[in-house]
Amino acid sequence: MNKINRSDIEAAAKLSRIELDSKNINSITEDFGSILNFVEIIQKAETGGVAPTSQVTGLNDVWRDDEVVKSEVEPRVLIDSAPETLDGYVKVKKVL
C-alpha cells in the first residue's frame, strides 16, 4: 500500500533542487513506499507496557574531565614541522 506517489517525489526533488530522471523517480517512489509500509508496521507494535526511553544503557556523562598537560615539545618545533605556515600559525586549506 503506497502512500506516496510519483508527484510527491517530483515535488520533493524540486524543493530539494535535485534533478531526477524518470527511472530514478520510479525507483525512489517504490523505495519510499516500502519504507512507509515498514513504518506503518512498526507503529502497530504493542508498546503499552514499555516505558519510554531515549537510550538503553543507563550510562550518563561517561566523558572524563579535561586536564591541562604540559607538552615537552616547544611550540616553535611543532610550527616548524608543518608543511606550510603563515605568521607563526599552521596554514591549512579553507573548509567551507
PDB file of N, CA, C and O in Angstrom:
ATOM      1  N   MET A   1       0.848  -1.174   0.000  1.00  0.00           N
ATOM      2  CA  MET A   1       0.000   0.000   0.000  1.00  0.00           C
ATOM      3  C   MET A   1       0.896   1.241   0.000  1.00  0.00           C
ATOM      4  O   MET A   1       1.374   1.669   1.051  1.00  0.00           O
ATOM      5  N   ASN A   2       1.119   1.812  -1.181  1.00  0.00           N
ATOM      6  CA  ASN A   2       1.930   3.018  -1.278  1.00  0.00           C
ATOM      7  C   ASN A   2       1.119   4.237  -0.892  1.00  0.00           C
ATOM      8  O   ASN A   2       0.030   4.464  -1.419  1.00  0.00           O
ATOM      9  N   LYS A   3       1.653   5.018   0.027  1.00  0.00           N
ATOM     10  CA  LYS A   3       1.004   6.254   0.421  1.00  0.00           C
ATOM     11  C   LYS A   3       1.710   7.441  -0.213  1.00  0.00           C
ATOM     12  O   LYS A   3       1.368   8.592   0.054  1.00  0.00           O
ATOM     13  N   ILE A   4       2.679   7.160  -1.039  1.00  0.00           N
ATOM     14  CA  ILE A   4       3.430   8.212  -1.709  1.00  0.00           C
ATOM     15  C   ILE A   4       3.412   7.912  -3.198  1.00  0.00           C
ATOM     16  O   ILE A   4       3.493   6.753  -3.606  1.00  0.00           O
ATOM     17  N   ASN A   5       3.306   8.951  -4.001  1.00  0.00           N
ATOM     18  CA  ASN A   5       3.241   8.715  -5.441  1.00  0.00           C
ATOM     19  C   ASN A   5       4.316   9.517  -6.166  1.00  0.00           C
ATOM     20  O   ASN A   5       5.082  10.267  -5.561  1.00  0.00           O
ATOM     21  N   ARG A   6       4.343   9.337  -7.451  1.00  0.00           N
ATOM     22  CA  ARG A   6       5.359   9.959  -8.296  1.00  0.00           C
ATOM     23  C   ARG A   6       5.369  11.480  -8.136  1.00  0.00           C
ATOM     24  O   ARG A   6       6.435  12.092  -8.068  1.00  0.00           O
ATOM     25  N   SER A   7       4.194  12.082  -8.077  1.00  0.00           N
ATOM     26  CA  SER A   7       4.139  13.546  -7.971  1.00  0.00           C
ATOM     27  C   SER A   7       4.713  14.023  -6.630  1.00  0.00           C
ATOM     28  O   SER A   7       5.282  15.112  -6.555  1.00  0.00           O
ATOM     29  N   ASP A   8       4.567  13.216  -5.574  1.00  0.00           N
ATOM     30  CA  ASP A   8       5.175  13.562  -4.282  1.00  0.00           C
ATOM     31  C   ASP A   8       6.702  13.600  -4.395  1.00  0.00           C
ATOM     32  O   ASP A   8       7.351  14.515  -3.888  1.00  0.00           O
ATOM     33  N   ILE A   9       7.260  12.596  -5.064  1.00  0.00           N
ATOM     34  CA  ILE A   9       8.712  12.524  -5.246  1.00  0.00           C
ATOM     35  C   ILE A   9       9.193  13.677  -6.114  1.00  0.00           C
ATOM     36  O   ILE A   9      10.213  14.298  -5.815  1.00  0.00           O
ATOM     37  N   GLU A  10       8.463  13.967  -7.188  1.00  0.00           N
ATOM     38  CA  GLU A  10       8.845  15.076  -8.068  1.00  0.00           C
ATOM     39  C   GLU A  10       8.815  16.401  -7.313  1.00  0.00           C
ATOM     40  O   GLU A  10       9.702  17.237  -7.488  1.00  0.00           O
ATOM     41  N   ALA A  11       7.800  16.594  -6.476  1.00  0.00           N
ATOM     42  CA  ALA A  11       7.693  17.833  -5.700  1.00  0.00           C
ATOM     43  C   ALA A  11       8.844  17.944  -4.698  1.00  0.00           C
ATOM     44  O   ALA A  11       9.436  19.013  -4.544  1.00  0.00           O
ATOM     45  N   ALA A  12       9.159  16.841  -4.018  1.00  0.00           N
ATOM     46  CA  ALA A  12      10.261  16.852  -3.052  1.00  0.00           C
ATOM     47  C   ALA A  12      11.594  17.111  -3.752  1.00  0.00           C
ATOM     48  O   ALA A  12      12.437  17.845  -3.237  1.00  0.00           O
ATOM     49  N   ALA A  13      11.779  16.511  -4.916  1.00  0.00           N
ATOM     50  CA  ALA A  13      13.012  16.726  -5.677  1.00  0.00           C
ATOM     51  C   ALA A  13      13.131  18.186  -6.109  1.00  0.00           C
ATOM     52  O   ALA A  13      14.212  18.772  -6.056  1.00  0.00           O
ATOM     53  N   LYS A  14      12.026  18.759  -6.530  1.00  0.00           N
ATOM     54  CA  LYS A  14      12.043  20.159  -6.958  1.00  0.00           C
ATOM     55  C   LYS A  14      12.386  21.069  -5.778  1.00  0.00           C
ATOM     56  O   LYS A  14      13.211  21.972  -5.913  1.00  0.00           O
ATOM     57  N   LEU A  15      11.759  20.837  -4.628  1.00  0.00           N
ATOM     58  CA  LEU A  15      12.045  21.642  -3.438  1.00  0.00           C
ATOM     59  C   LEU A  15      13.492  21.480  -2.981  1.00  0.00           C
ATOM     60  O   LEU A  15      14.101  22.421  -2.473  1.00  0.00           O
ATOM     61  N   SER A  16      14.033  20.277  -3.168  1.00  0.00           N
ATOM     62  CA  SER A  16      15.407  19.989  -2.760  1.00  0.00           C
ATOM     63  C   SER A  16      16.415  20.381  -3.829  1.00  0.00           C
ATOM     64  O   SER A  16      17.626  20.299  -3.623  1.00  0.00           O
ATOM     65  N   ARG A  17      15.895  20.807  -4.969  1.00  0.00           N
ATOM     66  CA  ARG A  17      16.735  21.153  -6.124  1.00  0.00           C
ATOM     67  C   ARG A  17      17.604  19.976  -6.542  1.00  0.00           C
ATOM     68  O   ARG A  17      18.796  20.117  -6.818  1.00  0.00           O
ATOM     69  N   ILE A  18      16.968  18.810  -6.578  1.00  0.00           N
ATOM     70  CA  ILE A  18      17.620  17.582  -7.023  1.00  0.00           C
ATOM     71  C   ILE A  18      17.000  17.198  -8.352  1.00  0.00           C
ATOM     72  O   ILE A  18      15.778  17.139  -8.489  1.00  0.00           O
ATOM     73  N   GLU A  19      17.848  16.941  -9.320  1.00  0.00           N
ATOM     74  CA  GLU A  19      17.349  16.540 -10.631  1.00  0.00           C
ATOM     75  C   GLU A  19      17.301  15.013 -10.697  1.00  0.00           C
ATOM     76  O   GLU A  19      18.314  14.341 -10.503  1.00  0.00           O
ATOM     77  N   LEU A  20      16.122  14.481 -10.969  1.00  0.00           N
ATOM     78  CA  LEU A  20      15.937  13.037 -11.064  1.00  0.00           C
ATOM     79  C   LEU A  20      15.407  12.681 -12.440  1.00  0.00           C
ATOM     80  O   LEU A  20      14.561  13.385 -12.991  1.00  0.00           O
ATOM     81  N   ASP A  21      15.912  11.576 -12.996  1.00  0.00           N
ATOM     82  CA  ASP A  21      15.338  11.111 -14.257  1.00  0.00           C
ATOM     83  C   ASP A  21      14.172  10.175 -13.959  1.00  0.00           C
ATOM     84  O   ASP A  21      13.943   9.808 -12.806  1.00  0.00           O
ATOM     85  N   SER A  22      13.450   9.798 -14.981  1.00  0.00           N
ATOM     86  CA  SER A  22      12.227   9.010 -14.818  1.00  0.00           C
ATOM     87  C   SER A  22      12.490   7.683 -14.099  1.00  0.00           C
ATOM     88  O   SER A  22      11.705   7.261 -13.251  1.00  0.00           O
ATOM     89  N   LYS A  23      13.600   7.035 -14.448  1.00  0.00           N
ATOM     90  CA  LYS A  23      13.942   5.751 -13.830  1.00  0.00           C
ATOM     91  C   LYS A  23      14.163   5.925 -12.321  1.00  0.00           C
ATOM     92  O   LYS A  23      13.692   5.118 -11.519  1.00  0.00           O
ATOM     93  N   ASN A  24      14.880   6.980 -11.951  1.00  0.00           N
ATOM     94  CA  ASN A  24      15.137   7.236 -10.530  1.00  0.00           C
ATOM     95  C   ASN A  24      13.859   7.560  -9.777  1.00  0.00           C
ATOM     96  O   ASN A  24      13.676   7.119  -8.642  1.00  0.00           O
ATOM     97  N   ILE A  25      12.977   8.324 -10.399  1.00  0.00           N
ATOM     98  CA  ILE A  25      11.723   8.688  -9.740  1.00  0.00           C
ATOM     99  C   ILE A  25      10.908   7.438  -9.436  1.00  0.00           C
ATOM    100  O   ILE A  25      10.366   7.297  -8.340  1.00  0.00           O
ATOM    101  N   ASN A  26      10.822   6.532 -10.404  1.00  0.00           N
ATOM    102  CA  ASN A  26      10.070   5.290 -10.184  1.00  0.00           C
ATOM    103  C   ASN A  26      10.691   4.465  -9.056  1.00  0.00           C
ATOM    104  O   ASN A  26       9.980   3.952  -8.192  1.00  0.00           O
ATOM    105  N   SER A  27      12.009   4.342  -9.070  1.00  0.00           N
ATOM    106  CA  SER A  27      12.704   3.558  -8.050  1.00  0.00           C
ATOM    107  C   SER A  27      12.535   4.180  -6.662  1.00  0.00           C
ATOM    108  O   SER A  27      12.276   3.477  -5.685  1.00  0.00           O
ATOM    109  N   ILE A  28      12.683   5.494  -6.587  1.00  0.00           N
ATOM    110  CA  ILE A  28      12.553   6.184  -5.303  1.00  0.00           C
ATOM    111  C   ILE A  28      11.124   6.096  -4.788  1.00  0.00           C
ATOM    112  O   ILE A  28      10.906   5.941  -3.586  1.00  0.00           O
ATOM    113  N   THR A  29      10.156   6.191  -5.679  1.00  0.00           N
ATOM    114  CA  THR A  29       8.754   6.068  -5.276  1.00  0.00           C
ATOM    115  C   THR A  29       8.505   4.704  -4.643  1.00  0.00           C
ATOM    116  O   THR A  29       7.845   4.606  -3.609  1.00  0.00           O
ATOM    117  N   GLU A  30       9.034   3.654  -5.266  1.00  0.00           N
ATOM    118  CA  GLU A  30       8.885   2.304  -4.708  1.00  0.00           C
ATOM    119  C   GLU A  30       9.602   2.185  -3.360  1.00  0.00           C
ATOM    120  O   GLU A  30       9.065   1.610  -2.413  1.00  0.00           O
ATOM    121  N   ASP A  31      10.816   2.731  -3.283  1.00  0.00           N
ATOM    122  CA  ASP A  31      11.588   2.658  -2.037  1.00  0.00           C
ATOM    123  C   ASP A  31      10.870   3.377  -0.899  1.00  0.00           C
ATOM    124  O   ASP A  31      10.767   2.851   0.209  1.00  0.00           O
ATOM    125  N   PHE A  32      10.377   4.580  -1.178  1.00  0.00           N
ATOM    126  CA  PHE A  32       9.663   5.321  -0.141  1.00  0.00           C
ATOM    127  C   PHE A  32       8.390   4.590   0.270  1.00  0.00           C
ATOM    128  O   PHE A  32       8.026   4.586   1.446  1.00  0.00           O
ATOM    129  N   GLY A  33       7.719   3.978  -0.691  1.00  0.00           N
ATOM    130  CA  GLY A  33       6.528   3.198  -0.369  1.00  0.00           C
ATOM    131  C   GLY A  33       6.858   2.064   0.581  1.00  0.00           C
ATOM    132  O   GLY A  33       6.126   1.817   1.540  1.00  0.00           O
ATOM    133  N   SER A  34       7.966   1.368   0.317  1.00  0.00           N
ATOM    134  CA  SER A  34       8.397   0.274   1.195  1.00  0.00           C
ATOM    135  C   SER A  34       8.744   0.786   2.585  1.00  0.00           C
ATOM    136  O   SER A  34       8.401   0.162   3.590  1.00  0.00           O
ATOM    137  N   ILE A  35       9.418   1.913   2.636  1.00  0.00           N
ATOM    138  CA  ILE A  35       9.788   2.495   3.930  1.00  0.00           C
ATOM    139  C   ILE A  35       8.542   2.870   4.716  1.00  0.00           C
ATOM    140  O   ILE A  35       8.448   2.583   5.909  1.00  0.00           O
ATOM    141  N   LEU A  36       7.593   3.505   4.059  1.00  0.00           N
ATOM    142  CA  LEU A  36       6.365   3.902   4.746  1.00  0.00           C
ATOM    143  C   LEU A  36       5.567   2.692   5.211  1.00  0.00           C
ATOM    144  O   LEU A  36       4.962   2.726   6.283  1.00  0.00           O
ATOM    145  N   ASN A  37       5.558   1.615   4.411  1.00  0.00           N
ATOM    146  CA  ASN A  37       4.893   0.383   4.837  1.00  0.00           C
ATOM    147  C   ASN A  37       5.562  -0.181   6.092  1.00  0.00           C
ATOM    148  O   ASN A  37       4.881  -0.635   7.012  1.00  0.00           O
ATOM    149  N   PHE A  38       6.888  -0.149   6.125  1.00  0.00           N
ATOM    150  CA  PHE A  38       7.614  -0.640   7.291  1.00  0.00           C
ATOM    151  C   PHE A  38       7.298   0.213   8.517  1.00  0.00           C
ATOM    152  O   PHE A  38       7.084  -0.323   9.604  1.00  0.00           O
ATOM    153  N   VAL A  39       7.269   1.525   8.350  1.00  0.00           N
ATOM    154  CA  VAL A  39       6.945   2.424   9.462  1.00  0.00           C
ATOM    155  C   VAL A  39       5.540   2.131   9.978  1.00  0.00           C
ATOM    156  O   VAL A  39       5.300   2.162  11.185  1.00  0.00           O
ATOM    157  N   GLU A  40       4.622   1.850   9.072  1.00  0.00           N
ATOM    158  CA  GLU A  40       3.245   1.528   9.471  1.00  0.00           C
ATOM    159  C   GLU A  40       3.217   0.260  10.330  1.00  0.00           C
ATOM    160  O   GLU A  40       2.489   0.189  11.320  1.00  0.00           O
ATOM    161  N   ILE A  41       4.012  -0.733   9.943  1.00  0.00           N
ATOM    162  CA  ILE A  41       4.091  -1.976  10.720  1.00  0.00           C
ATOM    163  C   ILE A  41       4.660  -1.693  12.107  1.00  0.00           C
ATOM    164  O   ILE A  41       4.140  -2.186  13.108  1.00  0.00           O
ATOM    165  N   ILE A  42       5.719  -0.904  12.164  1.00  0.00           N
ATOM    166  CA  ILE A  42       6.345  -0.564  13.445  1.00  0.00           C
ATOM    167  C   ILE A  42       5.366   0.189  14.339  1.00  0.00           C
ATOM    168  O   ILE A  42       5.323  -0.044  15.547  1.00  0.00           O
ATOM    169  N   GLN A  43       4.584   1.087  13.755  1.00  0.00           N
ATOM    170  CA  GLN A  43       3.632   1.871  14.540  1.00  0.00           C
ATOM    171  C   GLN A  43       2.542   1.000  15.154  1.00  0.00           C
ATOM    172  O   GLN A  43       1.941   1.382  16.158  1.00  0.00           O
ATOM    173  N   LYS A  44       2.280  -0.160  14.565  1.00  0.00           N
ATOM    174  CA  LYS A  44       1.249  -1.059  15.085  1.00  0.00           C
ATOM    175  C   LYS A  44       1.758  -1.925  16.239  1.00  0.00           C
ATOM    176  O   LYS A  44       0.975  -2.634  16.872  1.00  0.00           O
ATOM    177  N   ALA A  45       3.049  -1.875  16.514  1.00  0.00           N
ATOM    178  CA  ALA A  45       3.622  -2.693  17.586  1.00  0.00           C
ATOM    179  C   ALA A  45       3.029  -2.283  18.928  1.00  0.00           C
ATOM    180  O   ALA A  45       2.847  -1.097  19.206  1.00  0.00           O
ATOM    181  N   GLU A  46       2.730  -3.286  19.757  1.00  0.00           N
ATOM    182  CA  GLU A  46       2.155  -3.032  21.075  1.00  0.00           C
ATOM    183  C   GLU A  46       3.265  -2.572  22.016  1.00  0.00           C
ATOM    184  O   GLU A  46       4.188  -3.331  22.314  1.00  0.00           O
ATOM    185  N   THR A  47       3.172  -1.345  22.475  1.00  0.00           N
ATOM    186  CA  THR A  47       4.191  -0.790  23.361  1.00  0.00           C
ATOM    187  C   THR A  47       3.591  -0.262  24.660  1.00  0.00           C
ATOM    188  O   THR A  47       4.225   0.519  25.369  1.00  0.00           O
ATOM    189  N   GLY A  48       2.375  -0.687  24.968  1.00  0.00           N
ATOM    190  CA  GLY A  48       1.679  -0.178  26.144  1.00  0.00           C
ATOM    191  C   GLY A  48       2.410  -0.399  27.450  1.00  0.00           C
ATOM    192  O   GLY A  48       2.372   0.468  28.322  1.00  0.00           O
ATOM    193  N   GLY A  49       3.081  -1.539  27.615  1.00  0.00           N
ATOM    194  CA  GLY A  49       3.752  -1.839  28.873  1.00  0.00           C
ATOM    195  C   GLY A  49       5.219  -1.458  28.888  1.00  0.00           C
ATOM    196  O   GLY A  49       5.947  -1.829  29.809  1.00  0.00           O
ATOM    197  N   VAL A  50       5.658  -0.727  27.885  1.00  0.00           N
ATOM    198  CA  VAL A  50       7.072  -0.377  27.783  1.00  0.00           C
ATOM    199  C   VAL A  50       7.257   1.089  28.142  1.00  0.00           C
ATOM    200  O   VAL A  50       6.599   1.965  27.582  1.00  0.00           O
ATOM    201  N   ALA A  51       8.156   1.343  29.077  1.00  0.00           N
ATOM    202  CA  ALA A  51       8.420   2.734  29.476  1.00  0.00           C
ATOM    203  C   ALA A  51       9.190   3.453  28.373  1.00  0.00           C
ATOM    204  O   ALA A  51      10.104   2.884  27.777  1.00  0.00           O
ATOM    205  N   PRO A  52       8.823   4.693  28.104  1.00  0.00           N
ATOM    206  CA  PRO A  52       9.560   5.458  27.086  1.00  0.00           C
ATOM    207  C   PRO A  52      11.012   5.661  27.512  1.00  0.00           C
ATOM    208  O   PRO A  52      11.291   5.943  28.677  1.00  0.00           O
ATOM    209  N   THR A  53      11.923   5.516  26.572  1.00  0.00           N
ATOM    210  CA  THR A  53      13.340   5.740  26.850  1.00  0.00           C
ATOM    211  C   THR A  53      13.969   6.511  25.701  1.00  0.00           C
ATOM    212  O   THR A  53      13.471   6.494  24.575  1.00  0.00           O
ATOM    213  N   SER A  54      15.053   7.178  25.999  1.00  0.00           N
ATOM    214  CA  SER A  54      15.811   7.840  24.943  1.00  0.00           C
ATOM    215  C   SER A  54      17.124   7.113  24.700  1.00  0.00           C
ATOM    216  O   SER A  54      17.768   7.314  23.670  1.00  0.00           O
ATOM    217  N   GLN A  55      17.519   6.275  25.640  1.00  0.00           N
ATOM    218  CA  GLN A  55      18.695   5.426  25.478  1.00  0.00           C
ATOM    219  C   GLN A  55      18.546   4.241  26.419  1.00  0.00           C
ATOM    220  O   GLN A  55      17.760   4.292  27.365  1.00  0.00           O
ATOM    221  N   VAL A  56      19.290   3.182  26.168  1.00  0.00           N
ATOM    222  CA  VAL A  56      19.044   1.945  26.906  1.00  0.00           C
ATOM    223  C   VAL A  56      20.210   1.486  27.775  1.00  0.00           C
ATOM    224  O   VAL A  56      20.083   0.475  28.467  1.00  0.00           O
ATOM    225  N   THR A  57      21.331   2.185  27.764  1.00  0.00           N
ATOM    226  CA  THR A  57      22.494   1.705  28.513  1.00  0.00           C
ATOM    227  C   THR A  57      22.484   2.123  29.969  1.00  0.00           C
ATOM    228  O   THR A  57      23.104   1.463  30.802  1.00  0.00           O
ATOM    229  N   GLY A  58      21.790   3.207  30.295  1.00  0.00           N
ATOM    230  CA  GLY A  58      21.792   3.703  31.654  1.00  0.00           C
ATOM    231  C   GLY A  58      23.017   4.529  31.999  1.00  0.00           C
ATOM    232  O   GLY A  58      23.134   5.035  33.115  1.00  0.00           O
ATOM    233  N   LEU A  59      23.934   4.668  31.046  1.00  0.00           N
ATOM    234  CA  LEU A  59      25.146   5.442  31.300  1.00  0.00           C
ATOM    235  C   LEU A  59      24.858   6.929  31.157  1.00  0.00           C
ATOM    236  O   LEU A  59      24.144   7.352  30.248  1.00  0.00           O
ATOM    237  N   ASN A  60      25.418   7.710  32.059  1.00  0.00           N
ATOM    238  CA  ASN A  60      25.281   9.160  31.994  1.00  0.00           C
ATOM    239  C   ASN A  60      26.648   9.802  32.092  1.00  0.00           C
ATOM    240  O   ASN A  60      27.440   9.451  32.967  1.00  0.00           O
ATOM    241  N   ASP A  61      26.933  10.731  31.211  1.00  0.00           N
ATOM    242  CA  ASP A  61      28.144  11.540  31.252  1.00  0.00           C
ATOM    243  C   ASP A  61      29.383  10.681  31.488  1.00  0.00           C
ATOM    244  O   ASP A  61      30.002  10.752  32.549  1.00  0.00           O
ATOM    245  N   VAL A  62      29.736   9.879  30.505  1.00  0.00           N
ATOM    246  CA  VAL A  62      30.874   8.977  30.653  1.00  0.00           C
ATOM    247  C   VAL A  62      32.188   9.615  30.206  1.00  0.00           C
ATOM    248  O   VAL A  62      33.211   8.937  30.118  1.00  0.00           O
ATOM    249  N   TRP A  63      32.160  10.902  29.928  1.00  0.00           N
ATOM    250  CA  TRP A  63      33.372  11.596  29.487  1.00  0.00           C
ATOM    251  C   TRP A  63      34.244  11.939  30.687  1.00  0.00           C
ATOM    252  O   TRP A  63      33.740  12.164  31.787  1.00  0.00           O
ATOM    253  N   ARG A  64      35.521  11.976  30.474  1.00  0.00           N
ATOM    254  CA  ARG A  64      36.444  12.370  31.537  1.00  0.00           C
ATOM    255  C   ARG A  64      36.600  13.887  31.529  1.00  0.00           C
ATOM    256  O   ARG A  64      36.314  14.541  30.525  1.00  0.00           O
ATOM    257  N   ASP A  65      37.048  14.435  32.633  1.00  0.00           N
ATOM    258  CA  ASP A  65      37.323  15.864  32.709  1.00  0.00           C
ATOM    259  C   ASP A  65      38.573  16.192  31.901  1.00  0.00           C
ATOM    260  O   ASP A  65      39.501  15.386  31.828  1.00  0.00           O
ATOM    261  N   ASP A  66      38.594  17.367  31.301  1.00  0.00           N
ATOM    262  CA  ASP A  66      39.781  17.827  30.592  1.00  0.00           C
ATOM    263  C   ASP A  66      40.880  18.136  31.595  1.00  0.00           C
ATOM    264  O   ASP A  66      40.632  18.706  32.658  1.00  0.00           O
ATOM    265  N   GLU A  67      42.081  17.754  31.243  1.00  0.00           N
ATOM    266  CA  GLU A  67      43.223  18.044  32.096  1.00  0.00           C
ATOM    267  C   GLU A  67      44.291  18.738  31.263  1.00  0.00           C
ATOM    268  O   GLU A  67      44.630  18.281  30.171  1.00  0.00           O
ATOM    269  N   VAL A  68      44.815  19.833  31.777  1.00  0.00           N
ATOM    270  CA  VAL A  68      45.893  20.542  31.099  1.00  0.00           C
ATOM    271  C   VAL A  68      47.173  19.746  31.302  1.00  0.00           C
ATOM    272  O   VAL A  68      47.527  19.394  32.427  1.00  0.00           O
ATOM    273  N   VAL A  69      47.860  19.465  30.202  1.00  0.00           N
ATOM    274  CA  VAL A  69      49.099  18.699  30.257  1.00  0.00           C
ATOM    275  C   VAL A  69      50.198  19.544  29.622  1.00  0.00           C
ATOM    276  O   VAL A  69      50.038  20.045  28.509  1.00  0.00           O
ATOM    277  N   LYS A  70      51.277  19.695  30.311  1.00  0.00           N
ATOM    278  CA  LYS A  70      52.410  20.460  29.791  1.00  0.00           C
ATOM    279  C   LYS A  70      53.109  19.621  28.736  1.00  0.00           C
ATOM    280  O   LYS A  70      53.546  18.503  29.008  1.00  0.00           O
ATOM    281  N   SER A  71      53.211  20.167  27.531  1.00  0.00           N
ATOM    282  CA  SER A  71      53.863  19.464  26.437  1.00  0.00           C
ATOM    283  C   SER A  71      55.374  19.572  26.576  1.00  0.00           C
ATOM    284  O   SER A  71      55.905  20.603  26.990  1.00  0.00           O
ATOM    285  N   GLU A  72      56.044  18.502  26.227  1.00  0.00           N
ATOM    286  CA  GLU A  72      57.504  18.522  26.264  1.00  0.00           C
ATOM    287  C   GLU A  72      58.081  19.085  24.976  1.00  0.00           C
ATOM    288  O   GLU A  72      59.286  19.319  24.883  1.00  0.00           O
ATOM    289  N   VAL A  73      57.231  19.302  23.984  1.00  0.00           N
ATOM    290  CA  VAL A  73      57.683  19.818  22.699  1.00  0.00           C
ATOM    291  C   VAL A  73      57.413  21.319  22.657  1.00  0.00           C
ATOM    292  O   VAL A  73      56.315  21.767  22.986  1.00  0.00           O
ATOM    293  N   GLU A  74      58.393  22.072  22.261  1.00  0.00           N
ATOM    294  CA  GLU A  74      58.235  23.519  22.153  1.00  0.00           C
ATOM    295  C   GLU A  74      57.310  23.853  20.980  1.00  0.00           C
ATOM    296  O   GLU A  74      57.405  23.220  19.929  1.00  0.00           O
ATOM    297  N   PRO A  75      56.421  24.832  21.140  1.00  0.00           N
ATOM    298  CA  PRO A  75      55.512  25.217  20.050  1.00  0.00           C
ATOM    299  C   PRO A  75      56.246  25.534  18.750  1.00  0.00           C
ATOM    300  O   PRO A  75      55.751  25.201  17.673  1.00  0.00           O
ATOM    301  N   ARG A  76      57.405  26.165  18.827  1.00  0.00           N
ATOM    302  CA  ARG A  76      58.161  26.522  17.619  1.00  0.00           C
ATOM    303  C   ARG A  76      58.531  25.269  16.829  1.00  0.00           C
ATOM    304  O   ARG A  76      58.497  25.289  15.599  1.00  0.00           O
ATOM    305  N   VAL A  77      58.879  24.191  17.507  1.00  0.00           N
ATOM    306  CA  VAL A  77      59.243  22.933  16.837  1.00  0.00           C
ATOM    307  C   VAL A  77      58.039  22.394  16.070  1.00  0.00           C
ATOM    308  O   VAL A  77      58.180  21.915  14.945  1.00  0.00           O
ATOM    309  N   LEU A  78      56.861  22.472  16.675  1.00  0.00           N
ATOM    310  CA  LEU A  78      55.650  21.999  16.001  1.00  0.00           C
ATOM    311  C   LEU A  78      55.334  22.861  14.784  1.00  0.00           C
ATOM    312  O   LEU A  78      55.000  22.336  13.722  1.00  0.00           O
ATOM    313  N   ILE A  79      55.436  24.178  14.932  1.00  0.00           N
ATOM    314  CA  ILE A  79      55.168  25.087  13.812  1.00  0.00           C
ATOM    315  C   ILE A  79      56.162  24.831  12.687  1.00  0.00           C
ATOM    316  O   ILE A  79      55.776  24.781  11.519  1.00  0.00           O
ATOM    317  N   ASP A  80      57.416  24.671  13.022  1.00  0.00           N
ATOM    318  CA  ASP A  80      58.449  24.445  12.007  1.00  0.00           C
ATOM    319  C   ASP A  80      58.272  23.122  11.279  1.00  0.00           C
ATOM    320  O   ASP A  80      58.741  22.976  10.150  1.00  0.00           O
ATOM    321  N   SER A  81      57.608  22.159  11.899  1.00  0.00           N
ATOM    322  CA  SER A  81      57.420  20.860  11.249  1.00  0.00           C
ATOM    323  C   SER A  81      56.191  20.830  10.337  1.00  0.00           C
ATOM    324  O   SER A  81      55.973  19.846   9.630  1.00  0.00           O
ATOM    325  N   ALA A  82      55.388  21.893  10.347  1.00  0.00           N
ATOM    326  CA  ALA A  82      54.192  21.951   9.495  1.00  0.00           C
ATOM    327  C   ALA A  82      54.604  22.178   8.045  1.00  0.00           C
ATOM    328  O   ALA A  82      55.594  22.863   7.785  1.00  0.00           O
ATOM    329  N   PRO A  83      53.851  21.606   7.087  1.00  0.00           N
ATOM    330  CA  PRO A  83      54.179  21.790   5.672  1.00  0.00           C
ATOM    331  C   PRO A  83      54.131  23.259   5.240  1.00  0.00           C
ATOM    332  O   PRO A  83      54.965  23.703   4.450  1.00  0.00           O
ATOM    333  N   GLU A  84      53.157  24.010   5.758  1.00  0.00           N
ATOM    334  CA  GLU A  84      53.036  25.429   5.419  1.00  0.00           C
ATOM    335  C   GLU A  84      52.678  26.214   6.669  1.00  0.00           C
ATOM    336  O   GLU A  84      51.894  25.755   7.499  1.00  0.00           O
ATOM    337  N   THR A  85      53.263  27.409   6.796  1.00  0.00           N
ATOM    338  CA  THR A  85      52.935  28.289   7.914  1.00  0.00           C
ATOM    339  C   THR A  85      52.707  29.700   7.395  1.00  0.00           C
ATOM    340  O   THR A  85      53.135  30.052   6.296  1.00  0.00           O
ATOM    341  N   LEU A  86      52.030  30.494   8.201  1.00  0.00           N
ATOM    342  CA  LEU A  86      51.783  31.893   7.866  1.00  0.00           C
ATOM    343  C   LEU A  86      51.732  32.678   9.170  1.00  0.00           C
ATOM    344  O   LEU A  86      50.878  32.426  10.019  1.00  0.00           O
ATOM    345  N   ASP A  87      52.632  33.615   9.325  1.00  0.00           N
ATOM    346  CA  ASP A  87      52.685  34.471  10.514  1.00  0.00           C
ATOM    347  C   ASP A  87      52.730  33.670  11.816  1.00  0.00           C
ATOM    348  O   ASP A  87      52.099  34.047  12.804  1.00  0.00           O
ATOM    349  N   GLY A  88      53.469  32.577  11.813  1.00  0.00           N
ATOM    350  CA  GLY A  88      53.624  31.799  13.034  1.00  0.00           C
ATOM    351  C   GLY A  88      52.503  30.812  13.320  1.00  0.00           C
ATOM    352  O   GLY A  88      52.453  30.230  14.403  1.00  0.00           O
ATOM    353  N   TYR A  89      51.602  30.616  12.361  1.00  0.00           N
ATOM    354  CA  TYR A  89      50.499  29.663  12.515  1.00  0.00           C
ATOM    355  C   TYR A  89      50.592  28.607  11.417  1.00  0.00           C
ATOM    356  O   TYR A  89      51.178  28.851  10.363  1.00  0.00           O
ATOM    357  N   VAL A  90      50.016  27.438  11.664  1.00  0.00           N
ATOM    358  CA  VAL A  90      49.952  26.404  10.642  1.00  0.00           C
ATOM    359  C   VAL A  90      48.924  26.832   9.608  1.00  0.00           C
ATOM    360  O   VAL A  90      47.791  27.169   9.950  1.00  0.00           O
ATOM    361  N   LYS A  91      49.323  26.816   8.342  1.00  0.00           N
ATOM    362  CA  LYS A  91      48.421  27.210   7.258  1.00  0.00           C
ATOM    363  C   LYS A  91      47.719  25.958   6.734  1.00  0.00           C
ATOM    364  O   LYS A  91      48.364  24.968   6.391  1.00  0.00           O
ATOM    365  N   VAL A  92      46.394  26.018   6.677  1.00  0.00           N
ATOM    366  CA  VAL A  92      45.594  24.897   6.177  1.00  0.00           C
ATOM    367  C   VAL A  92      44.647  25.400   5.100  1.00  0.00           C
ATOM    368  O   VAL A  92      44.407  26.602   4.982  1.00  0.00           O
ATOM    369  N   LYS A  93      44.111  24.473   4.317  1.00  0.00           N
ATOM    370  CA  LYS A  93      43.145  24.845   3.286  1.00  0.00           C
ATOM    371  C   LYS A  93      41.850  25.294   3.929  1.00  0.00           C
ATOM    372  O   LYS A  93      41.458  24.812   4.991  1.00  0.00           O
ATOM    373  N   LYS A  94      41.198  26.224   3.264  1.00  0.00           N
ATOM    374  CA  LYS A  94      39.925  26.741   3.744  1.00  0.00           C
ATOM    375  C   LYS A  94      38.862  25.650   3.636  1.00  0.00           C
ATOM    376  O   LYS A  94      38.776  24.971   2.612  1.00  0.00           O
ATOM    377  N   VAL A  95      38.060  25.477   4.672  1.00  0.00           N
ATOM    378  CA  VAL A  95      36.981  24.494   4.676  1.00  0.00           C
ATOM    379  C   VAL A  95      35.673  25.238   4.867  1.00  0.00           C
ATOM    380  O   VAL A  95      35.443  25.850   5.911  1.00  0.00           O
ATOM    381  N   LEU A  96      34.828  25.184   3.872  1.00  0.00           N
ATOM    382  CA  LEU A  96      33.537  25.874   3.950  1.00  0.00           C
ATOM    383  C   LEU A  96      32.416  24.907   3.705  1.00  0.00           C
ATOM    384  O   LEU A  96      31.248  25.296   3.730  1.00  0.00           O
TER     385      LEU A  96
END
